[in-house]
Amino acid sequence: MKKHLVMLVAILAIVAITVPAFAVEFKYGGMYRLRWQSNDNVVDGSEDFDDNQNYMDQRFRMYFSFVGSENLQVVTKWEVDTLWGNSFDKFSTGGGVGADSINLEMKNVYVDFNIPYTPLRSTLGVQGISLLTGWMIDDDFSAAKFSAKLDPIRVTIGYIAAVNNDVTSTQDNIDDVFVSLDYAQGPFKGSLVGLFQDAHNTDASTFFNPRMSTGSITQGSGAPLGGFTVGGVPVPSNSIVQSVGGVGLANDNFLFDLGLNLGYKIDWLSVYVNFVKNFGSFDLLPSLGDHSIDYTGYMVEGRGDVFCGPFTFSLGGFLASGDNFNPNEDDEDGNFRYPRGASHYWSEILGLGSLDQSVGGSYLNPVRTTPANVNSGDQLNNLAKLRPGDHGYMAADVPSNLWMVNAGIAYQALEKTKLTFNYYYIGTQEEVISGVVSRRGRSFLEHDDSIGHELDFYIDQGVVDGLNLRIVGAYLIANDGYTVNSHDDDAWEAGMVLQWSF
């Protein structure tokens, strides 16, 4: 490894000496982050199972830009992730004895240039794109983006190739097109954004996001109509859309998101509102009803911050809609749906937060769903049936059928020391499965609409020369809706983040 590094440095030195200084300007930067975290009951919400996690990980990002002029540059970003002690083979994260690994990842590589004789700036390649603070999308994509600054408005249009694994067919493709109008003048700002996702015949957005799959779904002869079971329990066809993610049940899948952001900021006050509405539709396969379902979900978010000397007072919340969807009774799906690549972080435990722990998952298996969505465990395997419309909620960075209110206070105690406390109350718009009870030899589902109270505390401390330390403590007082267990145990998370951006 050292030999290869020496060779790389030598090559870069030769290039720097031989290439004329006026030809290409070389810029670099990056970020190093080290984290430790420990948590309990964020995977299954029960003390009856061993779901305590304790580990350290690190991330190193390298940014290299090759600048020809103010009109042209090529930007590259590379990333190395390491889980300490993980040494399965050289293709793992390389944190074990010996520590050598092959885990250098390409994060971004794109060309950024002005189009002559036009006001357009073009960005082509693998790049990061964020719309409406992640409520629509926020990820790295293979994309083409064009923008024009027409003060006080910036116009941006773009194409994203989300999936194209089979170049001989478009049936499994996912293609996105977006338009963003961004206004900024004095203390006011606003954005009007439209994103169209053509998912062809895939499940993207149709159900709870495939990476947020709500349980172990299998086909079998014992299941009625659609032929599906959840955790071994036959599922009626009129509830399958509410219980399944990513198993190939949709045709002609089109999602259109229309989003609006309004903001106002002055010296002592900052407020904003976000709103996104789902439009479009998908077709169920013949075995599930053979008719069209309209997307009708929505989300609304608001937040205000008041700055008073060393104190900042915050109040906010959001609602991501939910609906007891039954396609046999209507043709509408009222759950707030996401295109591929959406990501909006909020609280520490239920919203990923600084430690980025996936609720309902683990470091090596980031399910990114909530325990109430995971139809696993002996209780549900004994159910006679699920009711039409029975479903859970999504949290993490893609909340759906979820709402929360938040109040917080931050105190700048010293020049390099900041203390922050946040309180969240989290509930569901529609009731979710909260447990199982037995009466006269039969099992029945219980339902609830309260997830619980989350308390987050942070200490941010500057260490030296831009190196910052964040200490994190979070506790979730769980209510009945948190998991599908009849008894929900509280969850907690603690850790630290040491980070230097350069």
C-alpha positions as CSV (number, residue, x, y, z in Angstrom):
1,M,0.0,0.0,0.0
2,K,2.8,2.4,0.9
3,K,4.6,1.6,-2.3
4,H,1.6,2.5,-4.4
5,L,1.1,5.7,-2.5
6,V,4.7,6.8,-3.2
7,M,4.3,6.0,-6.9
8,L,1.1,8.1,-7.0
9,V,2.8,11.1,-5.3
10,A,5.7,10.8,-7.7
11,I,3.4,10.8,-10.8
12,L,1.5,13.8,-9.5
13,A,4.8,15.7,-8.9
14,I,5.9,14.9,-12.5
15,V,2.7,16.1,-13.9
16,A,2.8,19.3,-11.9
17,I,6.4,20.0,-13.1
18,T,5.9,19.2,-16.8
19,V,2.4,20.7,-17.4
20,P,2.6,24.5,-18.0
21,A,1.2,26.5,-15.1
22,F,-1.2,28.4,-17.3
23,A,-2.8,25.2,-18.8
24,V,-4.7,23.7,-15.8
25,E,-5.1,24.9,-12.2
26,F,-5.2,22.1,-9.7
27,K,-7.4,22.6,-6.6
28,Y,-7.9,20.1,-3.8
29,G,-9.8,19.7,-0.5
30,G,-11.5,17.1,1.5
31,M,-13.0,15.9,4.8
32,Y,-12.0,13.4,7.5
33,R,-14.6,12.1,10.0
34,L,-14.3,9.7,12.9
35,R,-17.4,8.4,14.8
36,W,-18.1,6.3,17.8
37,Q,-21.6,5.2,18.6
38,S,-23.6,2.9,20.8
39,N,-27.3,2.3,20.7
40,D,-30.0,0.0,22.0
41,N,-33.5,-0.9,20.8
42,V,-33.3,1.1,17.5
43,V,-33.3,-2.1,15.5
44,D,-36.4,-3.9,17.0
45,G,-37.6,-1.8,19.9
46,S,-37.5,-4.7,22.4
47,E,-35.3,-5.7,25.3
48,D,-36.2,-9.3,24.5
49,F,-33.7,-9.3,21.6
50,D,-30.0,-8.4,21.5
51,D,-30.0,-5.4,19.3
52,N,-27.3,-3.3,21.1
53,Q,-24.7,-1.9,18.7
54,N,-21.3,-0.5,19.6
55,Y,-18.7,0.4,17.0
56,M,-16.4,3.0,15.5
57,D,-16.2,4.0,11.8
58,Q,-14.4,6.6,9.8
59,R,-14.8,8.4,6.4
60,F,-12.2,10.2,4.3
61,R,-13.2,12.2,1.3
62,M,-10.8,13.7,-1.3
63,Y,-11.8,16.5,-3.7
64,F,-9.7,17.2,-6.8
65,S,-10.7,19.9,-9.3
66,F,-8.9,20.5,-12.6
67,V,-9.7,24.1,-13.6
68,G,-9.1,25.3,-17.1
69,S,-10.6,28.7,-16.6
70,E,-13.7,30.2,-15.0
71,N,-15.6,28.7,-17.9
72,L,-14.4,25.0,-17.5
73,Q,-13.5,22.6,-14.8
74,V,-13.6,18.9,-14.1
75,V,-14.5,18.0,-10.5
76,T,-13.7,14.6,-8.8
77,K,-14.6,13.4,-5.3
78,W,-13.4,10.2,-3.8
79,E,-14.4,8.4,-0.6
80,V,-13.0,5.7,1.7
81,D,-15.2,4.3,4.5
82,T,-13.8,2.1,7.2
83,L,-15.6,0.1,10.0
84,W,-13.0,-0.5,12.7
85,G,-12.2,-4.1,13.2
86,N,-14.0,-5.3,10.1
87,S,-11.6,-7.6,8.2
88,F,-13.6,-10.2,6.3
89,D,-11.4,-9.9,3.2
90,K,-9.6,-7.2,1.2
91,F,-12.9,-6.1,-0.3
92,S,-14.4,-5.3,3.1
93,T,-14.0,-1.9,4.8
94,G,-10.4,-2.8,5.9
95,G,-10.5,-2.0,9.6
96,G,-9.0,-5.3,10.9
97,V,-5.5,-6.6,11.5
98,G,-3.4,-5.7,8.5
99,A,-6.1,-3.2,7.5
100,D,-5.3,-3.3,3.7
101,S,-8.5,-3.2,1.6
102,I,-9.9,-2.2,-1.8
103,N,-12.6,0.3,-0.8
104,L,-11.9,3.5,-2.7
105,E,-15.2,4.8,-4.0
106,M,-16.0,7.3,-6.7
107,K,-18.5,9.8,-5.2
108,N,-18.5,12.4,-8.0
109,V,-16.9,12.9,-11.4
110,Y,-18.4,15.6,-13.6
111,V,-17.5,18.3,-16.1
112,D,-18.7,21.8,-15.3
113,F,-18.7,24.4,-18.1
114,N,-20.3,27.5,-19.6
115,I,-22.0,27.1,-23.0
116,P,-20.7,29.9,-25.3
117,Y,-23.0,32.8,-26.3
118,T,-25.6,31.7,-23.8
119,P,-26.3,32.3,-20.1
120,L,-26.3,28.5,-19.5
121,R,-23.9,26.7,-17.1
122,S,-23.8,22.9,-17.7
123,T,-22.9,20.1,-15.3
124,L,-22.6,16.6,-16.9
125,G,-21.6,13.4,-15.0
126,V,-21.9,11.8,-11.6
127,Q,-22.9,14.7,-9.3
128,G,-24.8,15.6,-6.1
129,I,-28.3,17.1,-6.6
130,S,-30.6,18.3,-3.8
131,L,-34.1,19.6,-4.2
132,L,-36.2,21.1,-1.4
133,T,-33.8,20.1,1.4
134,G,-34.1,16.5,0.4
135,W,-37.8,16.1,0.6
136,M,-37.8,15.5,-3.2
137,I,-34.2,14.3,-3.8
138,D,-30.8,14.6,-2.2
139,D,-28.1,12.1,-3.4
140,D,-25.4,11.5,-6.0
141,F,-26.7,10.8,-9.5
142,S,-25.6,10.2,-13.1
143,A,-27.1,13.3,-14.4
144,A,-27.1,16.3,-16.8
145,K,-27.9,19.7,-15.4
146,F,-28.3,23.1,-17.0
147,S,-28.8,26.4,-15.2
148,A,-29.1,30.1,-16.1
149,K,-28.8,32.9,-13.6
150,L,-31.3,35.6,-14.5
151,D,-31.2,37.8,-11.4
152,P,-33.1,37.5,-9.1
153,I,-34.2,34.1,-10.5
154,R,-32.1,31.1,-11.3
155,V,-33.6,28.5,-13.7
156,T,-32.3,24.9,-13.6
157,I,-33.4,22.0,-15.6
158,G,-31.9,18.5,-15.4
159,Y,-32.1,14.8,-16.3
160,I,-31.3,12.0,-13.9
161,A,-30.6,8.4,-15.0
162,A,-31.7,6.6,-11.9
163,V,-31.7,3.1,-13.2
164,N,-30.6,1.6,-16.6
165,N,-29.3,-1.8,-15.8
166,D,-30.5,-3.4,-19.1
167,V,-29.5,-1.3,-22.1
168,T,-31.6,-3.5,-24.5
169,S,-34.9,-2.6,-22.8
170,T,-36.6,0.4,-21.2
171,Q,-39.0,-1.6,-19.1
172,D,-36.9,-1.6,-15.9
173,N,-35.6,2.0,-16.4
174,I,-36.1,4.8,-14.0
175,D,-35.7,8.3,-15.6
176,D,-36.1,11.6,-13.8
177,V,-36.6,15.1,-15.3
178,F,-36.7,18.2,-13.0
179,V,-37.2,22.0,-13.3
180,S,-36.3,24.4,-10.5
181,L,-37.1,28.1,-10.3
182,D,-35.1,29.7,-7.4
183,Y,-35.7,33.3,-6.3
184,A,-33.5,35.3,-3.9
185,Q,-33.9,39.0,-3.2
186,G,-33.0,40.7,0.1
187,P,-34.4,38.7,3.0
188,F,-36.8,36.7,0.8
189,K,-36.1,33.5,-1.0
190,G,-38.3,30.9,-2.7
191,S,-38.3,27.9,-5.0
192,L,-40.8,26.3,-7.2
193,V,-39.7,22.8,-8.2
194,G,-41.2,20.1,-10.4
195,L,-39.8,16.5,-10.6
196,F,-41.2,13.9,-13.0
197,Q,-40.1,10.2,-12.4
198,D,-40.9,7.8,-15.2
199,A,-40.4,4.4,-13.4
200,H,-41.8,2.4,-16.4
201,N,-42.7,-1.0,-15.0
202,T,-40.8,-0.9,-11.7
203,D,-41.9,-0.4,-8.1
204,A,-40.0,2.8,-7.4
205,S,-42.3,5.1,-5.4
206,T,-45.3,2.9,-5.9
207,F,-45.0,1.2,-2.5
208,F,-42.9,2.1,0.4
209,N,-39.5,2.7,-1.1
210,P,-37.9,-0.6,-2.0
211,R,-35.0,0.1,0.3
212,M,-37.7,0.6,3.0
213,S,-39.3,-2.8,2.4
214,T,-41.9,-3.5,5.1
215,G,-41.2,-7.1,5.7
216,S,-40.2,-10.5,4.4
217,I,-42.5,-11.0,1.4
218,T,-42.6,-14.3,-0.4
219,Q,-44.9,-16.1,-2.8
220,G,-46.5,-19.4,-1.9
221,S,-49.4,-21.7,-2.6
222,G,-51.0,-21.0,0.8
223,A,-51.7,-17.3,0.1
224,P,-55.0,-16.2,-1.5
225,L,-55.4,-14.3,-4.8
226,G,-52.2,-12.4,-5.2
227,G,-50.2,-15.4,-3.8
228,F,-48.2,-13.4,-1.2
229,T,-47.4,-13.8,2.4
230,V,-45.8,-11.5,5.0
231,G,-43.8,-13.4,7.7
232,G,-45.6,-16.6,6.6
233,V,-49.1,-15.0,7.1
234,P,-51.4,-15.0,4.0
235,V,-52.0,-11.4,2.9
236,P,-55.3,-10.4,1.1
237,S,-54.8,-8.8,-2.3
238,N,-56.5,-5.6,-1.2
239,S,-53.8,-4.9,1.4
240,I,-50.7,-6.1,-0.6
241,V,-49.9,-2.6,-1.8
242,Q,-49.8,-1.4,1.7
243,S,-47.5,-4.2,2.9
244,V,-45.0,-4.8,0.1
245,G,-42.0,-2.9,-1.3
246,G,-40.0,-3.7,-4.3
247,V,-41.5,-7.1,-5.5
248,G,-42.6,-6.2,-9.1
249,L,-46.3,-5.3,-8.8
250,A,-46.6,-2.2,-11.0
251,N,-46.9,-1.1,-14.6
252,D,-46.8,2.3,-16.2
253,N,-45.5,4.0,-13.1
254,F,-45.4,7.8,-13.2
255,L,-44.8,10.0,-10.2
256,F,-44.8,13.8,-10.4
257,D,-43.8,15.9,-7.4
258,L,-44.6,19.6,-7.3
259,G,-42.8,21.4,-4.5
260,L,-42.7,24.9,-3.1
261,N,-40.3,26.6,-0.6
262,L,-40.7,30.0,0.9
263,G,-38.2,31.6,3.2
264,Y,-37.5,34.8,5.1
265,K,-34.3,35.7,7.0
266,I,-33.1,38.8,8.9
267,D,-30.6,39.3,11.7
268,W,-32.8,38.0,14.5
269,L,-35.3,35.7,12.7
270,S,-35.3,32.9,10.1
271,V,-38.5,31.1,8.9
272,Y,-39.4,28.8,6.1
273,V,-42.1,26.6,4.7
274,N,-41.8,23.5,2.5
275,F,-44.7,21.8,0.6
276,V,-44.6,18.9,-1.8
277,K,-47.7,17.3,-3.5
278,N,-47.6,13.9,-5.2
279,F,-49.3,13.5,-8.6
280,G,-49.3,10.7,-11.2
281,S,-50.4,7.1,-11.1
282,F,-49.4,3.4,-11.5
283,D,-51.2,0.4,-12.7
284,L,-51.7,-2.7,-10.6
285,L,-51.0,-6.1,-12.2
286,P,-54.1,-8.1,-13.2
287,S,-53.6,-10.4,-10.1
288,L,-54.0,-7.4,-7.9
289,G,-57.0,-5.7,-9.5
290,D,-55.8,-4.6,-12.9
291,H,-56.6,-0.9,-12.5
292,S,-54.9,2.5,-12.0
293,I,-54.0,4.0,-8.7
294,D,-53.5,7.8,-8.3
295,Y,-50.7,9.3,-6.2
296,T,-52.4,11.8,-3.8
297,G,-49.9,12.1,-0.9
298,Y,-48.4,15.3,0.3
299,M,-46.0,16.7,2.9
300,V,-45.8,20.1,4.6
301,E,-43.0,21.4,6.8
302,G,-42.4,24.7,8.7
303,R,-39.7,26.0,11.0
304,G,-38.8,29.2,12.7
305,D,-35.6,30.2,14.5
306,V,-35.2,33.3,16.7
307,F,-31.7,34.5,17.4
308,C,-31.2,36.3,20.7
309,G,-27.6,37.0,21.7
310,P,-25.9,33.6,22.4
311,F,-29.3,31.8,22.3
312,T,-31.3,30.4,19.4
313,F,-34.9,29.3,19.9
314,S,-36.5,26.9,17.4
315,L,-40.0,25.7,16.7
316,G,-41.0,23.5,13.8
317,G,-42.6,20.3,12.5
318,F,-43.8,18.4,9.5
319,L,-46.6,16.1,8.3
320,A,-45.9,13.4,5.7
321,S,-49.3,12.1,4.8
322,G,-50.6,8.5,5.4
323,D,-53.7,6.7,4.2
324,N,-55.3,3.4,4.9
325,F,-55.1,2.5,1.3
326,N,-57.5,-0.1,-0.1
327,P,-57.4,-0.3,-3.9
328,N,-60.6,-2.4,-3.9
329,E,-62.5,0.6,-2.5
330,D,-60.9,3.5,-4.2
331,D,-58.2,4.4,-6.7
332,E,-56.1,6.7,-4.6
333,D,-52.9,6.2,-2.6
334,G,-52.6,8.9,0.0
335,N,-49.3,8.0,1.5
336,F,-46.5,10.5,0.8
337,R,-44.3,8.8,-1.8
338,Y,-40.7,9.5,-2.7
339,P,-38.7,9.1,-5.9
340,R,-35.4,7.2,-5.8
341,G,-32.7,9.3,-4.1
342,A,-34.8,11.3,-1.6
343,S,-33.2,11.9,1.8
344,H,-34.2,14.3,4.5
345,Y,-32.6,14.0,7.9
346,W,-34.3,15.4,11.0
347,S,-34.1,14.0,14.5
348,E,-31.2,11.8,15.9
349,I,-32.9,8.4,16.4
350,L,-36.0,8.4,14.2
351,G,-34.5,10.8,11.6
352,L,-30.9,9.3,11.3
353,G,-29.2,12.5,12.6
354,S,-25.4,13.0,13.1
355,L,-24.7,9.4,13.9
356,D,-26.6,8.3,10.7
357,Q,-27.8,5.1,12.3
358,S,-30.5,3.5,10.3
359,V,-33.6,3.0,12.4
360,G,-34.6,-0.6,12.2
361,G,-31.3,-1.7,10.7
362,S,-27.7,-2.0,11.6
363,Y,-24.4,-0.8,10.2
364,L,-23.9,-3.9,8.0
365,N,-27.6,-4.2,7.1
366,P,-29.1,-0.7,6.9
367,V,-32.8,-1.5,6.4
368,R,-33.7,2.1,6.9
369,T,-37.2,1.5,8.1
370,T,-38.9,1.6,11.5
371,P,-39.6,-1.4,13.7
372,A,-43.4,-0.8,13.2
373,N,-42.9,-1.6,9.5
374,V,-40.9,-4.8,10.0
375,N,-43.4,-7.6,10.1
376,S,-41.1,-10.0,11.8
377,G,-41.2,-11.9,15.1
378,D,-43.3,-14.8,16.4
379,Q,-46.3,-12.6,17.2
380,L,-47.2,-11.7,13.6
381,N,-46.6,-15.2,12.4
382,N,-49.5,-16.4,14.5
383,L,-52.0,-14.0,13.0
384,A,-55.1,-15.3,11.2
385,K,-55.1,-12.4,8.7
386,L,-54.2,-8.7,8.2
387,R,-57.0,-6.2,7.8
388,P,-57.3,-4.4,4.4
389,G,-55.3,-1.2,4.8
390,D,-53.1,-2.4,7.8
391,H,-49.7,-0.8,7.5
392,G,-46.9,0.9,9.3
393,Y,-45.0,4.1,8.9
394,M,-41.7,5.1,7.5
395,A,-39.2,7.2,9.4
396,A,-35.4,7.6,8.8
397,D,-34.7,10.1,6.0
398,V,-37.9,9.3,4.1
399,P,-40.8,9.7,6.5
400,S,-44.3,8.8,5.5
401,N,-47.6,8.4,7.5
402,L,-45.6,10.4,10.1
403,W,-45.8,13.8,11.7
404,M,-43.7,15.5,14.4
405,V,-43.5,18.8,16.3
406,N,-40.1,20.0,17.5
407,A,-38.9,22.7,20.0
408,G,-35.3,23.4,20.6
409,I,-32.8,25.7,22.2
410,A,-29.1,26.3,21.3
411,Y,-26.6,28.2,23.5
412,Q,-23.3,29.5,22.3
413,A,-21.6,29.1,25.7
414,L,-18.1,30.0,24.5
415,E,-16.5,31.0,21.2
416,K,-15.9,27.3,20.3
417,T,-18.5,25.7,22.6
418,K,-22.2,25.2,21.7
419,L,-24.9,23.3,23.6
420,T,-28.1,22.2,21.8
421,F,-31.3,20.5,23.1
422,N,-34.2,19.4,20.9
423,Y,-37.5,17.8,21.9
424,Y,-39.7,15.9,19.4
425,Y,-43.1,14.5,19.6
426,I,-43.8,11.9,16.8
427,G,-47.1,10.4,15.8
428,T,-48.7,8.8,12.7
429,Q,-51.6,10.3,10.7
430,E,-53.2,6.9,10.3
431,E,-53.0,4.2,13.0
432,V,-50.3,1.5,12.6
433,I,-50.0,-2.0,13.8
434,S,-48.8,-1.8,17.5
435,G,-49.1,-5.4,18.7
436,V,-51.0,-8.6,18.9
437,V,-53.5,-9.8,21.5
438,S,-55.1,-13.2,21.9
439,R,-58.8,-13.7,22.8
440,R,-60.5,-17.0,23.1
441,G,-57.8,-18.7,21.1
442,R,-57.7,-16.2,18.3
443,S,-55.1,-13.5,17.5
444,F,-56.0,-9.9,16.8
445,L,-54.0,-6.9,15.8
446,E,-53.8,-3.8,18.0
447,H,-53.4,-0.3,16.5
448,D,-52.0,3.0,17.7
449,D,-51.0,6.4,16.3
450,S,-48.4,7.5,18.8
451,I,-44.7,6.8,18.2
452,G,-43.2,8.6,21.2
453,H,-41.1,11.5,22.6
454,E,-37.5,12.0,21.4
455,L,-34.9,14.0,23.4
456,D,-31.7,15.0,21.6
457,F,-28.7,16.7,23.2
458,Y,-25.5,17.9,21.5
459,I,-22.2,19.5,22.6
460,D,-20.2,21.0,19.7
461,Q,-16.6,21.9,20.6
462,G,-13.9,23.3,18.4
463,V,-10.7,21.5,19.1
464,V,-7.9,23.0,17.0
465,D,-7.4,24.6,13.5
466,G,-10.9,23.7,12.2
467,L,-11.1,20.2,13.9
468,N,-14.5,19.9,15.6
469,L,-15.9,17.5,18.1
470,R,-19.7,16.8,18.5
471,I,-20.9,14.7,21.5
472,V,-24.3,13.2,20.9
473,G,-26.9,11.8,23.4
474,A,-30.5,10.8,22.3
475,Y,-33.3,9.0,24.1
476,L,-36.7,7.9,22.7
477,I,-39.6,7.4,25.1
478,A,-41.5,4.8,23.1
479,N,-45.2,4.7,22.9
480,D,-47.3,1.8,21.5
481,G,-47.0,2.7,17.8
482,Y,-43.2,2.5,17.8
483,T,-43.0,-1.2,17.0
484,V,-45.3,-4.2,16.2
485,N,-44.4,-5.6,19.6
486,S,-47.2,-5.6,22.2
487,H,-44.7,-3.9,24.6
488,D,-42.4,-1.2,23.3
489,D,-39.1,-0.5,25.1
490,D,-37.4,2.8,25.0
491,A,-34.5,3.4,22.6
492,W,-31.3,5.4,23.2
493,E,-28.2,6.4,21.2
494,A,-24.9,7.9,22.3
495,G,-21.7,8.8,20.5
496,M,-19.3,11.3,19.2
497,V,-18.2,12.8,15.8
498,L,-14.7,14.2,15.2
499,Q,-14.5,16.0,11.9
500,W,-12.1,18.2,9.9
501,S,-13.1,19.8,6.6
502,F,-10.2,21.2,4.6
